[in-house]
Amino acid sequence: MDLGIDGKVAFVTGASKGIGKAIAAALAAEGADVAISSSSRERIDAAAADIGATGFVLDSADVDAIPDTVAEVERSLGPIDILVCNTGGPPANADPLGFSREQWEGAYRTLVLAQIALVERLVPGMRDRRFGRIVNVASTSVREPIANLMLSNAHRASMIAAFKTIARNVAGDGVTLNTVLPGRIATERAYSLSGSPEAAESAAAQEVPAARMGRPEEMAAAAAFLCSVPAAYVTGETLAVDGGLTRSL
């Protein structure tokens, strides 16, 4: 399928590794001019060189830095047509009431305020140009809360409601907002939550109907479609990429 994004400018945050990097690589392979960001200059430059993107430094918790970073991207590549909001997950804790106020506020800044700031900055231009694709990378925890990920459960779910609200408001201007929900994807984050790669892979083989963990490239394929021209009539939706693990409708 021709995704129709050759020459479009895409900005993928949190893309020095894992799912973010895989999505950026998929968009670049489709001919998009891709900007990627991370909090580390060294990591983002290495990732950019690897996938043929342009790297920018942005800490997802630094909401105030977002306007300047977006301006820098647009000076370098042009107006942003595609935005992929991706970031690392907040801390885990088996006790859902065991998080400090600082941890709650930090997760809110990273998972909600930063994404909204990016959307607020980019949507007006997308509406003017009558084209825009925004994809948020969340988690299947928005459908079935994960016991030790209280902060992710709470904040990521709020973004589903926010995206649905905004999507209805801008659909008539050719702008779509959708969310992908990773299940057990083979990333450093997933391995660390399980204690080791071996433990994560073993649990997935027993618990996931597909009998394995997903690959970042499989997440990227779903996200890339939602960024495409043919996906113009899909908006305000959430798509789980989880090998059949989620039981909810």
TADA-V852663 format. One record per residue. RES is the residue in one small letter. PSI is psi in degrees with one decimal (NA if undefined). D_FIRST is the distance of its C-alpha to the first C-alpha in Angstrom with 2 decimals. Layout:
res | psi | d_first
RES | PSI | D_FIRST
RES | PSI | D_FIRST
This chain:
res | psi | d_first
m | 133.4 | 0.00
d | 115.1 | 3.78
l | -12.9 | 6.01
g | 21.4 | 8.82
i | 13.7 | 11.34
d | 123.4 | 12.60
g | -8.9 | 16.34
k | 150.9 | 16.47
v | 125.5 | 19.25
a | 142.2 | 18.78
f | 118.9 | 21.80
v | 118.9 | 21.76
t | 160.3 | 25.23
g | 46.3 | 26.75
a | 25.0 | 24.40
s | -14.1 | 26.86
k | 176.4 | 25.93
g | -140.3 | 24.36
i | -43.7 | 21.63
g | -46.1 | 21.83
k | -40.6 | 21.53
a | -40.4 | 18.53
i | -44.2 | 16.67
a | -42.1 | 17.89
a | -39.9 | 16.77
a | -41.1 | 13.15
l | -40.6 | 13.25
a | -38.8 | 15.16
a | -24.7 | 12.78
e | 3.5 | 10.18
g | 2.2 | 13.19
a | 150.5 | 14.97
d | 110.5 | 18.76
v | 129.5 | 19.68
a | 138.2 | 23.13
i | 153.6 | 24.27
s | 157.1 | 27.61
s | 164.4 | 30.13
s | -13.0 | 33.88
s | 121.0 | 34.59
r | -43.1 | 34.46
e | -47.8 | 34.65
r | -41.9 | 31.77
i | -35.1 | 29.42
d | -39.5 | 30.24
a | -43.4 | 29.58
a | -41.2 | 26.17
a | -43.1 | 25.26
a | -34.0 | 26.36
d | -36.8 | 24.42
i | 0.9 | 20.95
g | 40.6 | 21.59
a | 179.4 | 22.29
t | 129.2 | 25.44
g | 143.0 | 27.73
f | 147.6 | 29.99
v | 123.6 | 32.68
l | 121.6 | 32.62
d | 120.9 | 34.39
s | -19.2 | 32.64
a | -11.5 | 36.13
d | 79.1 | 37.26
v | -36.1 | 36.23
d | -20.1 | 38.48
a | -11.1 | 36.64
i | -47.9 | 33.29
p | -42.2 | 34.06
d | -38.5 | 35.23
t | -43.9 | 32.28
v | -42.5 | 29.78
a | -39.3 | 31.92
e | -42.9 | 31.87
v | -46.3 | 28.07
e | -31.4 | 27.90
r | -33.7 | 30.68
s | -42.4 | 28.82
l | -21.4 | 25.22
g | 177.5 | 25.49
p | 139.5 | 24.82
i | 123.0 | 22.60
d | -28.7 | 19.49
i | 128.5 | 18.17
l | 128.1 | 20.69
v | 114.0 | 20.40
c | 111.8 | 23.84
n | 141.6 | 24.66
t | 160.8 | 28.15
g | 159.4 | 30.30
g | 157.6 | 32.04
p | 174.8 | 35.68
p | 153.7 | 38.57
a | 154.6 | 39.03
n | 128.0 | 42.34
a | -23.3 | 43.44
d | 110.6 | 45.73
p | -18.4 | 43.77
l | 16.7 | 46.80
g | 15.8 | 47.18
f | 145.0 | 45.30
s | 164.6 | 47.19
r | -36.8 | 46.82
e | -37.6 | 45.53
q | -39.7 | 42.74
w | -46.6 | 41.83
e | -37.5 | 41.85
g | -42.9 | 39.88
a | -36.5 | 37.09
y | -41.0 | 37.11
r | -44.7 | 36.79
t | -44.0 | 33.91
l | -19.5 | 31.87
v | -63.9 | 32.74
l | -41.6 | 34.52
a | -42.3 | 32.31
q | -42.3 | 29.08
i | -39.0 | 30.80
a | -40.5 | 32.18
l | -44.7 | 28.78
v | -46.2 | 27.48
e | -39.7 | 30.70
r | -35.6 | 30.45
l | -27.0 | 26.89
v | -42.4 | 26.42
p | -44.2 | 28.88
g | -39.3 | 27.07
m | -42.0 | 23.67
r | -40.7 | 25.43
d | -38.7 | 27.08
r | -5.4 | 23.86
r | 29.5 | 22.20
f | 133.8 | 19.21
g | 141.7 | 19.17
r | 125.4 | 17.38
i | 127.4 | 19.78
v | 129.3 | 19.25
n | 134.7 | 22.34
v | 111.0 | 22.55
a | -120.8 | 25.38
s | 152.6 | 26.47
t | -8.1 | 26.87
s | -17.4 | 30.48
v | -19.7 | 29.85
r | -40.1 | 29.78
e | 98.7 | 32.21
p | 139.1 | 34.49
i | 129.4 | 35.04
a | -43.3 | 38.78
n | 10.1 | 39.18
l | 53.5 | 36.65
m | -45.4 | 38.53
l | -41.4 | 37.47
s | -44.6 | 33.77
n | -48.6 | 34.25
a | -49.7 | 36.06
h | -39.0 | 34.29
r | -35.2 | 30.64
a | -35.8 | 31.35
s | -31.8 | 32.76
m | -27.3 | 29.56
i | -45.5 | 27.70
a | -40.4 | 30.29
a | -46.2 | 30.11
f | -39.9 | 26.36
k | -42.5 | 26.71
t | -48.0 | 29.56
i | -39.5 | 27.95
a | -42.4 | 24.66
r | -31.5 | 26.72
n | -30.2 | 28.58
v | 0.3 | 25.77
a | -36.9 | 23.12
g | -11.8 | 24.56
d | 13.9 | 23.97
g | 17.8 | 20.19
v | 129.4 | 20.58
t | 147.7 | 19.23
l | 123.4 | 20.79
n | 166.6 | 19.66
t | 136.1 | 20.90
v | 142.6 | 19.69
l | 97.5 | 22.50
p | 137.7 | 22.81
g | -127.8 | 25.00
r | 92.2 | 26.57
i | 140.8 | 24.40
a | 85.2 | 25.99
t | 167.3 | 27.22
e | -38.8 | 30.70
r | -48.8 | 31.25
a | -40.5 | 30.60
y | -39.7 | 32.78
s | -36.5 | 35.53
l | -28.5 | 35.69
s | -10.6 | 36.29
g | -30.1 | 38.77
s | 159.2 | 37.02
p | -39.3 | 33.79
e | -41.8 | 35.60
a | -40.5 | 36.65
a | -45.7 | 33.20
e | -38.7 | 31.59
s | -44.0 | 34.49
a | -40.7 | 34.31
a | -40.1 | 30.58
a | -30.7 | 31.21
q | -31.4 | 33.82
e | -25.9 | 32.47
v | 129.9 | 28.68
p | -34.0 | 27.62
a | -6.9 | 24.96
a | 29.4 | 28.03
r | 168.4 | 26.75
m | 152.9 | 25.68
g | 161.2 | 22.08
r | 146.2 | 20.72
p | -33.8 | 19.93
e | -28.8 | 16.54
e | -36.3 | 15.78
m | -42.6 | 16.91
a | -36.4 | 14.85
a | -41.0 | 11.50
a | -44.7 | 12.74
a | -41.6 | 14.12
a | -39.2 | 11.22
f | -43.0 | 9.27
l | -18.5 | 12.63
c | -0.4 | 12.85
s | 166.1 | 9.89
v | -43.8 | 10.56
p | -18.5 | 8.88
a | 20.0 | 11.30
a | -25.1 | 14.19
y | 9.6 | 16.10
v | 112.6 | 16.25
t | 149.7 | 19.32
g | 18.8 | 22.43
e | 161.6 | 20.91
t | 134.4 | 21.38
l | 115.7 | 19.09
a | 133.3 | 20.95
v | 88.2 | 19.51
d | 14.5 | 22.69
g | 20.6 | 22.55
g | 8.4 | 24.34
l | -42.1 | 27.28
t | 129.6 | 27.69
r | -23.7 | 29.87
s | 157.3 | 29.87
l | NA | 27.89
